[in-house]
Amino acid sequence: MEAQEEQMQQDNHKIGFWQLVSIVISCELGSSIFLLPKELAQFGFYGLVGWIVGGIGAVMIAVTFAFLCSRSGITGSACKYVKMSFGKKAGFFMNWAYWCAAWMCNPIIISTSISYLMEATGYLNPITQLMVEIAIVLILTIINTRGIQVSSNVEICLTIFKILPLLIVPVCAIKYMSLNNITSMKSNYDASMIHVSIFKIILLAALKAFWGFTGLEGCTSTAEFVKESNKTLPLAIIVGTSFVAIISLFNTLSIFAIIKPDQMQNIDAPFAHVMMKLFGENIGGIVGIMTFVMCIGSINAWILFSGQIARSAVKEEMMPEYFGKLNKYNVPARSLWISAIGTIIILCILKLPFLNANAISDVVDMSVVVYIVLYVLAILSYIKIMINNKEKSILHHLITILALVFCIAVLVNTEFKSFAFLAFMFTTGVPAYIITARNASKIK
């Protein structure tokens, strides 16, 4: 009887399906939906094609992760699969880069949220902007140190608030759409001049678009706190990613169909521009606040995500014990605060006057490469499981191979600096690896 009561109390502190779906949606549906139209506009019509390719690739990867969760019997950080198939060292360094990339996304989302907030507050000077950005990091980090149940409940509320405008805009935008705006979009890339093929342009656009889906596997790091994780996690990954793909596609199409191609690259907040065109210039402030809150939801999800990566990794000896030290709310507070400090440092760097306008775009590309490399290794892990289990399902084989081909095609067409950044992140993990290895040898 006491054992049953204890089990019920544990279940009451676990998160369910809809909380997981909200985490998946918020990890993926962040500032990307507001930034991507402008980023993809440089590719012209091929930017939209690249978005579709990236969306299909993301759904296939999500389905592969669902297969992996259900067939391997392993739930937790995605890097567990890397460790399982490629050894401790590969798992450690991939996890280190993965953890770094998780919190490195936040400065981009925070900067975007402030640009929209200024639609309501008016212009804020760089120092004031930085103070507001730091306050956001500190407040959300404090919320996440209060326990996963608190942060996941906050996430459900923010996700509901987030998706409502994204459902309304495509419907209301129908009468203002012009397909000519989409078909007349021109690429900044002249294939005859710089020898860039259409195929490569589409893959470059797909790399940008895929940023809107990074974190699709994020909820796997919360497995310890999930009811029936072997069943709930795979379904949440597929439902969340599919929803994001559909809602993002309709909103991106709406923006491309309303804003003229020659104006797109000169508009910093295309989503706000479209909403003001639909509902009047006077709602600019309301739109700014709404978008700001939507970004806050994504930041909260990424902070939760980064903390759980560290917690899961420490248990697998893929991070130093220091990062996994739990507070009274059963949260790895130290890793959360280290992530917060790193986020604040990057926010300060982004304010440096000599950085060009491509700095944020470069951070996006570099972070996406980390995730795609992880996805390649996880997919290879599943292929190994299929071979060992003599998997006969043609559908499993087809989806897995297509997901792998998509990831490799994008990586092959990625700029060298993104791989240099990945190598740099691996290098920064060397001291942590030495500390972890020494601690493990002492325990043995």
DRENVEX-951616 format. One record per residue (C-alpha): residue in one letter; x, y, z; residue number from 1. Coordinates in steps of 0.02 Angstrom, whole numbers, plus 32768, in hexadecimal, padded with zeros to 4 digits. Layout:
BEGIN
<site "A",<X,Y,Z>,NUM>
...
This chain:
BEGIN
<site "M",<8000,8000,8000>,1>
<site "E",<808B,8078,802E>,2>
<site "A",<80E7,804A,7F8E>,3>
<site "Q",<804B,8073,7F28>,4>
<site "E",<8036,811B,7F7E>,5>
<site "E",<80EE,8143,7F60>,6>
<site "Q",<80DA,8116,7EA8>,7>
<site "M",<8040,8186,7E9A>,8>
<site "Q",<809F,8217,7EE8>,9>
<site "Q",<812C,81FD,7E6B>,10>
<site "D",<80B1,81FA,7DD9>,11>
<site "N",<8062,829D,7E16>,12>
<site "H",<810C,82F0,7E05>,13>
<site "K",<8126,82AE,7D55>,14>
<site "I",<80F7,8307,7CB4>,15>
<site "G",<807A,82C5,7C37>,16>
<site "F",<8060,82C0,7B7B>,17>
<site "W",<8022,8372,7B61>,18>
<site "Q",<80AB,83BC,7BCC>,19>
<site "L",<8129,835E,7B60>,20>
<site "V",<80D6,8399,7ABF>,21>
<site "S",<80DE,844D,7AFF>,22>
<site "I",<8199,8438,7B20>,23>
<site "V",<81B7,83F3,7A70>,24>
<site "I",<8151,8480,7A21>,25>
<site "S",<81A5,8508,7A86>,26>
<site "C",<8255,84C6,7A64>,27>
<site "E",<8231,84C8,79A9>,28>
<site "L",<81B8,855A,799A>,29>
<site "G",<8224,85E7,79DB>,30>
<site "S",<8268,8681,7985>,31>
<site "S",<8285,861C,78E6>,32>
<site "I",<81D4,8636,78A8>,33>
<site "F",<81F1,86F2,78B4>,34>
<site "L",<82A3,86F6,7870>,35>
<site "L",<829B,8670,77E8>,36>
<site "P",<8234,86D0,7766>,37>
<site "K",<82BA,8755,775E>,38>
<site "E",<8347,86D4,7763>,39>
<site "L",<82F7,866C,76D9>,40>
<site "A",<82CE,8703,766C>,41>
<site "Q",<8384,870A,7631>,42>
<site "F",<8368,8664,75D9>,43>
<site "G",<82CF,86A2,757C>,44>
<site "F",<824D,8620,754C>,45>
<site "Y",<82CC,8598,7576>,46>
<site "G",<82C5,85D3,762B>,47>
<site "L",<8212,8595,7635>,48>
<site "V",<8243,84F1,75E1>,49>
<site "G",<82D1,84E1,765E>,50>
<site "W",<8257,84FD,76EC>,51>
<site "I",<81E9,846F,76AD>,52>
<site "V",<8281,83FC,769C>,53>
<site "G",<82B8,842A,774D>,54>
<site "G",<820A,840C,7792>,55>
<site "I",<81FA,8361,7741>,56>
<site "G",<82A9,8334,777F>,57>
<site "A",<827B,8369,7830>,58>
<site "V",<81DF,82FD,7832>,59>
<site "M",<8241,8266,77F4>,60>
<site "I",<82C5,8282,787B>,61>
<site "A",<823A,8292,78FD>,62>
<site "V",<81EF,81ED,78C6>,63>
<site "T",<829B,819B,78CB>,64>
<site "F",<82B4,81D9,797D>,65>
<site "A",<820A,8193,79A9>,66>
<site "F",<8240,80E9,7961>,67>
<site "L",<82E3,80F6,79C2>,68>
<site "C",<828D,811C,7A68>,69>
<site "S",<8211,808E,7A57>,70>
<site "R",<8286,8009,7A0E>,71>
<site "S",<8327,8028,7A71>,72>
<site "G",<82D6,802A,7B1D>,73>
<site "I",<8345,80C1,7B44>,74>
<site "T",<82FB,8169,7B71>,75>
<site "G",<8354,8205,7BA9>,76>
<site "S",<83CF,827A,7B55>,77>
<site "A",<83E3,8258,7A9C>,78>
<site "C",<849E,8244,7AB9>,79>
<site "K",<847C,81A0,7B14>,80>
<site "Y",<8462,8153,7A67>,81>
<site "V",<850C,8196,7A2F>,82>
<site "K",<855F,814B,7AC8>,83>
<site "M",<8504,80A6,7AAE>,84>
<site "S",<8540,8092,79FA>,85>
<site "F",<85E4,80F2,79F1>,86>
<site "G",<862C,80EA,7AA1>,87>
<site "K",<8644,815B,7B38>,88>
<site "K",<86BB,81D8,7AE9>,89>
<site "A",<864A,81FA,7A54>,90>
<site "G",<85B4,8207,7AC8>,91>
<site "F",<860E,827F,7B3C>,92>
<site "F",<864C,82FB,7AB9>,93>
<site "M",<85A9,82F6,7A57>,94>
<site "N",<8549,8317,7AF7>,95>
<site "W",<85BC,83A8,7B23>,96>
<site "A",<859F,83FC,7A7A>,97>
<site "Y",<84E4,83D3,7A88>,98>
<site "W",<84D7,8425,7B33>,99>
<site "C",<8536,84C0,7AF8>,100>
<site "A",<84C9,84D1,7A5D>,101>
<site "A",<842B,84C3,7AC8>,102>
<site "W",<844E,8562,7B29>,103>
<site "M",<84A7,85BB,7A9A>,104>
<site "C",<8400,85C4,7A3E>,105>
<site "N",<83B7,8631,7AC8>,106>
<site "P",<8414,86D4,7AA1>,107>
<site "I",<83CB,86D1,79F1>,108>
<site "I",<831A,86B8,7A31>,109>
<site "I",<8331,873C,7AB8>,110>
<site "S",<8374,87BD,7A3C>,111>
<site "T",<82DF,879A,79CB>,112>
<site "S",<8265,87AD,7A5C>,113>
<site "I",<82AC,8858,7A87>,114>
<site "S",<829F,8896,79D3>,115>
<site "Y",<81E5,886B,79D9>,116>
<site "L",<81CE,88B3,7A88>,117>
<site "M",<820C,895A,7A46>,118>
<site "E",<8171,895E,79D7>,119>
<site "A",<8114,8981,7A7B>,120>
<site "T",<8194,89E0,7AE2>,121>
<site "G",<81E8,8A44,7A5A>,122>
<site "Y",<82A3,8A45,7A39>,123>
<site "L",<8313,8A08,7AC7>,124>
<site "N",<83CB,8A34,7AC5>,125>
<site "P",<8447,89A2,7AC0>,126>
<site "I",<846E,89AC,7B7A>,127>
<site "T",<83B6,89A6,7BAA>,128>
<site "Q",<8399,8918,7B31>,129>
<site "L",<8426,88B6,7B81>,130>
<site "M",<83E2,88D4,7C30>,131>
<site "V",<8336,8894,7BFC>,132>
<site "E",<8384,87FD,7BA7>,133>
<site "I",<83E9,87D1,7C43>,134>
<site "A",<834C,87E4,7CAE>,135>
<site "I",<82F1,8767,7C3D>,136>
<site "V",<837D,86E8,7C50>,137>
<site "L",<8382,86FB,7D0E>,138>
<site "I",<82C5,86F3,7D29>,139>
<site "L",<82AC,8659,7CBB>,140>
<site "T",<8343,8602,7D08>,141>
<site "I",<82F9,861D,7DB5>,142>
<site "I",<8252,85D5,7D7B>,143>
<site "N",<82AA,853A,7D38>,144>
<site "T",<830A,8520,7DDB>,145>
<site "R",<8261,850B,7E32>,146>
<site "G",<8244,8460,7DE4>,147>
<site "I",<8213,8411,7D3F>,148>
<site "Q",<815A,840A,7D6F>,149>
<site "V",<8155,84C7,7D87>,150>
<site "S",<81B4,84EF,7CE7>,151>
<site "S",<814E,8472,7C7E>,152>
<site "N",<80A9,84BA,7CBF>,153>
<site "V",<80E6,8569,7C93>,154>
<site "E",<8113,8523,7BE8>,155>
<site "I",<8063,84E4,7BC5>,156>
<site "C",<801B,8591,7BE7>,157>
<site "L",<809E,85E6,7B7A>,158>
<site "T",<8086,8568,7AEE>,159>
<site "I",<7FC9,8585,7AE8>,160>
<site "F",<7FE9,8640,7AE2>,161>
<site "K",<806D,8625,7A5C>,162>
<site "I",<800A,85BE,79E0>,163>
<site "L",<7F69,8624,79DF>,164>
<site "P",<7FAE,86B4,7973>,165>
<site "L",<8003,8636,7902>,166>
<site "L",<7F5A,85E4,78E2>,167>
<site "I",<7F01,8689,78C6>,168>
<site "V",<7F7C,86DE,784E>,169>
<site "P",<7F77,8661,77BB>,170>
<site "V",<7EB8,865F,77BE>,171>
<site "C",<7EA7,871C,77C2>,172>
<site "A",<7F31,8733,7740>,173>
<site "I",<7EDB,86D3,76B5>,174>
<site "K",<7E86,8769,7664>,175>
<site "Y",<7F28,87CE,7662>,176>
<site "M",<7F94,8746,7615>,177>
<site "S",<7FE2,8756,7569>,178>
<site "L",<8031,86BA,751F>,179>
<site "N",<8092,872E,74AA>,180>
<site "N",<80F7,8767,7542>,181>
<site "I",<8133,86B4,7559>,182>
<site "T",<8154,8686,74A3>,183>
<site "S",<81AF,872A,7481>,184>
<site "M",<822B,8716,7511>,185>
<site "K",<82DE,8720,74D2>,186>
<site "S",<8378,86D2,7520>,187>
<site "N",<8411,8737,7552>,188>
<site "Y",<8477,86A4,7513>,189>
<site "D",<84A4,86AC,745B>,190>
<site "A",<84D2,85F9,742F>,191>
<site "S",<8529,862D,738D>,192>
<site "M",<8599,86A8,73EB>,193>
<site "I",<85CD,8649,7487>,194>
<site "H",<85AF,8596,744C>,195>
<site "V",<8529,8570,74CD>,196>
<site "S",<84AD,84EF,748F>,197>
<site "I",<83F3,84FA,74B1>,198>
<site "F",<8403,8459,7514>,199>
<site "K",<8483,84A9,7587>,200>
<site "I",<841B,8547,759B>,201>
<site "I",<8387,84DD,75D2>,202>
<site "L",<83F2,847D,764F>,203>
<site "L",<843B,851F,7694>,204>
<site "A",<8389,855D,76AB>,205>
<site "A",<835A,84B6,76FB>,206>
<site "L",<83E8,84CD,7778>,207>
<site "K",<83A1,8577,77A9>,208>
<site "A",<82F0,8531,77B0>,209>
<site "F",<8325,849C,7819>,210>
<site "W",<8352,8514,78A6>,211>
<site "G",<8295,8520,78C1>,212>
<site "F",<8294,8467,78EE>,213>
<site "T",<8330,8454,7959>,214>
<site "G",<8303,840E,7A02>,215>
<site "L",<8282,8395,79BC>,216>
<site "E",<82D1,830D,7A29>,217>
<site "G",<82D9,8381,7AC0>,218>
<site "C",<8252,832C,7B24>,219>
<site "T",<82B8,828A,7B29>,220>
<site "S",<8328,82DB,7BAC>,221>
<site "T",<8293,82E5,7C23>,222>
<site "A",<8271,8228,7C19>,223>
<site "E",<828F,820E,7CD3>,224>
<site "F",<81FB,8280,7CFA>,225>
<site "V",<8184,823D,7C75>,226>
<site "K",<80F2,81C6,7C93>,227>
<site "E",<8109,8129,7C27>,228>
<site "S",<819C,817A,7BCC>,229>
<site "N",<81B3,80EC,7B4E>,230>
<site "K",<8105,810F,7B08>,231>
<site "T",<80EE,81C8,7B2D>,232>
<site "L",<8195,820B,7AEC>,233>
<site "P",<818C,81C7,7A39>,234>
<site "L",<80D9,8205,7A21>,235>
<site "A",<8101,82B1,7A69>,236>
<site "I",<8197,82C5,79F3>,237>
<site "I",<8130,829A,7959>,238>
<site "V",<8096,8301,7989>,239>
<site "G",<80FA,839A,79BE>,240>
<site "T",<816C,839C,7925>,241>
<site "S",<80DE,837D,78AA>,242>
<site "F",<8079,840A,78F7>,243>
<site "V",<810C,8482,78ED>,244>
<site "A",<812C,8452,7836>,245>
<site "I",<8078,8473,7804>,246>
<site "I",<805F,8515,7864>,247>
<site "S",<810A,855A,782F>,248>
<site "L",<80EA,8533,7778>,249>
<site "F",<8043,858E,7775>,250>
<site "N",<808A,8626,77CF>,251>
<site "T",<8125,862E,7760>,252>
<site "L",<80B8,8620,76C4>,253>
<site "S",<8048,86AB,7707>,254>
<site "I",<80DD,871F,7723>,255>
<site "F",<812A,86FB,7679>,256>
<site "A",<8083,8712,7622>,257>
<site "I",<805E,87BB,7674>,258>
<site "I",<8106,8813,767A>,259>
<site "K",<8151,8840,75D1>,260>
<site "P",<81F7,87EB,75AB>,261>
<site "D",<8259,888E,759C>,262>
<site "Q",<821D,88C2,764A>,263>
<site "M",<8238,8820,76A9>,264>
<site "Q",<82F2,8830,76CC>,265>
<site "N",<82DC,88E2,770B>,266>
<site "I",<8258,88B6,778F>,267>
<site "D",<829F,8883,7838>,268>
<site "A",<81FA,883F,787D>,269>
<site "P",<8197,87F4,77EB>,270>
<site "F",<8119,879B,785B>,271>
<site "A",<80ED,883F,78B4>,272>
<site "H",<80E6,8897,780B>,273>
<site "V",<8065,8819,77CC>,274>
<site "M",<7FFC,8824,786A>,275>
<site "M",<7FF7,88E1,7861>,276>
<site "K",<7FC2,88D6,77AC>,277>
<site "L",<7F37,885E,77DC>,278>
<site "F",<7EF8,88B6,7879>,279>
<site "G",<7F34,8969,7868>,280>
<site "E",<7FCF,89CE,7892>,281>
<site "N",<7F8C,89F7,7940>,282>
<site "I",<7FA5,8945,797F>,283>
<site "G",<8061,894A,7966>,284>
<site "G",<807E,8952,7A21>,285>
<site "I",<8008,88C1,7A44>,286>
<site "V",<805C,8859,79BE>,287>
<site "G",<8106,8882,7A08>,288>
<site "I",<80D2,8849,7AB7>,289>
<site "M",<807F,87AB,7A73>,290>
<site "T",<811A,877B,7A11>,291>
<site "F",<8189,87A3,7AA6>,292>
<site "V",<8126,872A,7B13>,293>
<site "M",<812D,86A6,7A8B>,294>
<site "C",<81EB,86B2,7A89>,295>
<site "I",<81F0,86A9,7B48>,296>
<site "G",<8198,8600,7B3F>,297>
<site "S",<821F,85BE,7ACC>,298>
<site "I",<82AB,8600,7B3B>,299>
<site "N",<825C,85AC,7BD2>,300>
<site "A",<8254,8506,7B75>,301>
<site "W",<830B,8510,7B41>,302>
<site "I",<8343,8538,7BF2>,303>
<site "L",<82E1,84A3,7C34>,304>
<site "F",<8329,843A,7BA7>,305>
<site "S",<83E0,846A,7BCA>,306>
<site "G",<83CE,8440,7C83>,307>
<site "Q",<8388,8394,7C5F>,308>
<site "I",<8411,8370,7BE1>,309>
<site "A",<8491,838E,7C6B>,310>
<site "R",<8431,8326,7CEA>,311>
<site "S",<8420,8291,7C76>,312>
<site "A",<84D5,82A0,7C3B>,313>
<site "V",<851E,829D,7CEB>,314>
<site "K",<84C4,81F9,7D0E>,315>
<site "E",<8514,81B0,7C72>,316>
<site "E",<85C1,81F5,7CA0>,317>
<site "M",<85BA,826B,7C0B>,318>
<site "M",<85D0,830A,7C71>,319>
<site "P",<862C,8335,7D14>,320>
<site "E",<85C6,8314,7DB2>,321>
<site "Y",<85CA,83CE,7DDC>,322>
<site "F",<854E,83F1,7D4F>,323>
<site "G",<84D1,8372,7D91>,324>
<site "K",<84C9,83AB,7E47>,325>
<site "L",<8410,83B3,7E74>,326>
<site "N",<83BC,8438,7EDF>,327>
<site "K",<8329,8418,7F55>,328>
<site "Y",<82B2,841C,7EBF>,329>
<site "N",<8310,838D,7E6B>,330>
<site "V",<8356,8401,7DE5>,331>
<site "P",<840C,8410,7DA9>,332>
<site "A",<8415,84C7,7DDB>,333>
<site "R",<84D0,84D8,7DC0>,334>
<site "S",<84C7,84AA,7D08>,335>
<site "L",<8433,8521,7CF3>,336>
<site "W",<8497,85B2,7D3C>,337>
<site "I",<8531,8586,7CD4>,338>
<site "S",<84C2,8588,7C3A>,339>
<site "A",<847A,862F,7C71>,340>
<site "I",<8528,867A,7C83>,341>
<site "G",<8558,863A,7BD6>,342>
<site "T",<84B9,8683,7B8D>,343>
<site "I",<84DA,872D,7BDB>,344>
<site "I",<858D,872D,7B98>,345>
<site "I",<854F,870D,7AE7>,346>
<site "L",<84CA,8795,7AFA>,347>
<site "C",<8554,880E,7B28>,348>
<site "I",<85BE,87D8,7A93>,349>
<site "L",<852C,87EF,7A1B>,350>
<site "K",<8521,88A5,7A53>,351>
<site "L",<85D3,88CB,7A19>,352>
<site "P",<85CB,8952,7992>,353>
<site "F",<864A,8902,791C>,354>
<site "L",<85E2,8864,7903>,355>
<site "N",<858D,8860,7859>,356>
<site "A",<84D6,883C,7839>,357>
<site "N",<84FD,8786,7811>,358>
<site "A",<8537,875C,78C2>,359>
<site "I",<848E,8716,78F9>,360>
<site "S",<847C,86B6,7854>,361>
<site "D",<8528,8668,786F>,362>
<site "V",<84FB,8631,7921>,363>
<site "V",<845D,85E0,78DB>,364>
<site "D",<84BE,857E,7856>,365>
<site "M",<8543,8546,78D2>,366>
<site "S",<84C5,850B,7953>,367>
<site "V",<845E,84AD,78D1>,368>
<site "V",<84F8,844B,789A>,369>
<site "V",<850E,8409,794B>,370>
<site "Y",<845C,83C6,794B>,371>
<site "I",<8468,837A,789D>,372>
<site "V",<850A,831E,78CB>,373>
<site "L",<84B1,82DB,7966>,374>
<site "Y",<841D,82A5,78FC>,375>
<site "V",<8490,824A,7882>,376>
<site "L",<84E1,81E8,7911>,377>
<site "A",<8437,81C1,795F>,378>
<site "I",<83F3,8185,78B7>,379>
<site "L",<848C,8116,78A0>,380>
<site "S",<846A,80D0,794D>,381>
<site "Y",<83BA,80A2,7918>,382>
<site "I",<83FB,8052,7877>,383>
<site "K",<846E,7FE8,78E4>,384>
<site "I",<83D9,7FB5,7950>,385>
<site "M",<8373,7F89,78B5>,386>
<site "I",<8400,7F1B,7872>,387>
<site "N",<8417,7EC3,791A>,388>
<site "N",<835C,7EA7,792D>,389>
<site "K",<8347,7E77,7876>,390>
<site "E",<82C1,7EFC,785F>,391>
<site "K",<824E,7ECE,77CF>,392>
<site "S",<81E2,7F6B,77C5>,393>
<site "I",<8200,7FBF,771D>,394>
<site "L",<81B4,8061,7762>,395>
<site "H",<8233,8067,77EF>,396>
<site "H",<82C3,804C,7776>,397>
<site "L",<8282,80CD,76FA>,398>
<site "I",<8263,8159,7777>,399>
<site "T",<8308,813B,77D0>,400>
<site "I",<836E,813C,772F>,401>
<site "L",<8317,81D8,76EE>,402>
<site "A",<8336,8231,7794>,403>
<site "L",<83EF,8201,778A>,404>
<site "V",<83FD,8239,76D4>,405>
<site "F",<83AE,82E1,7700>,406>
<site "C",<8428,82FF,7790>,407>
<site "I",<84C1,82CE,772A>,408>
<site "A",<848B,8337,7694>,409>
<site "V",<8478,83D0,7703>,410>
<site "L",<8521,83B2,7758>,411>
<site "V",<857B,839B,76B2>,412>
<site "N",<853F,8446,767B>,413>
<site "T",<8566,849D,7720>,414>
<site "E",<85EF,8521,772B>,415>
<site "F",<8695,84F0,7777>,416>
<site "K",<8688,856F,7806>,417>
<site "S",<85F5,8510,784F>,418>
<site "F",<865E,8472,785D>,419>
<site "A",<86EE,84D8,78A4>,420>
<site "F",<8676,8516,7929>,421>
<site "L",<8642,8462,7950>,422>
<site "A",<86F9,8431,7961>,423>
<site "F",<8714,84C6,79D4>,424>
<site "M",<8685,848D,7A44>,425>
<site "F",<86CD,83DD,7A4B>,426>
<site "T",<8773,842A,7A80>,427>
<site "T",<8724,848E,7B0E>,428>
<site "G",<86E1,83E9,7B51>,429>
<site "V",<878F,839E,7B69>,430>
<site "P",<87A8,83E1,7C1C>,431>
<site "A",<86FA,83A4,7C4C>,432>
<site "Y",<8721,82F9,7C02>,433>
<site "I",<87C3,82EB,7C67>,434>
<site "I",<8767,8319,7D08>,435>
<site "T",<86DB,829D,7CE5>,436>
<site "A",<8756,8211,7CBA>,437>
<site "R",<87B9,822F,7D59>,438>
<site "N",<871E,822D,7DC6>,439>
<site "A",<86E2,818C,7D74>,440>
<site "S",<878B,8138,7D91>,441>
<site "K",<878A,816B,7E49>,442>
<site "I",<86DD,811E,7E62>,443>
<site "K",<8718,807C,7E12>,444>
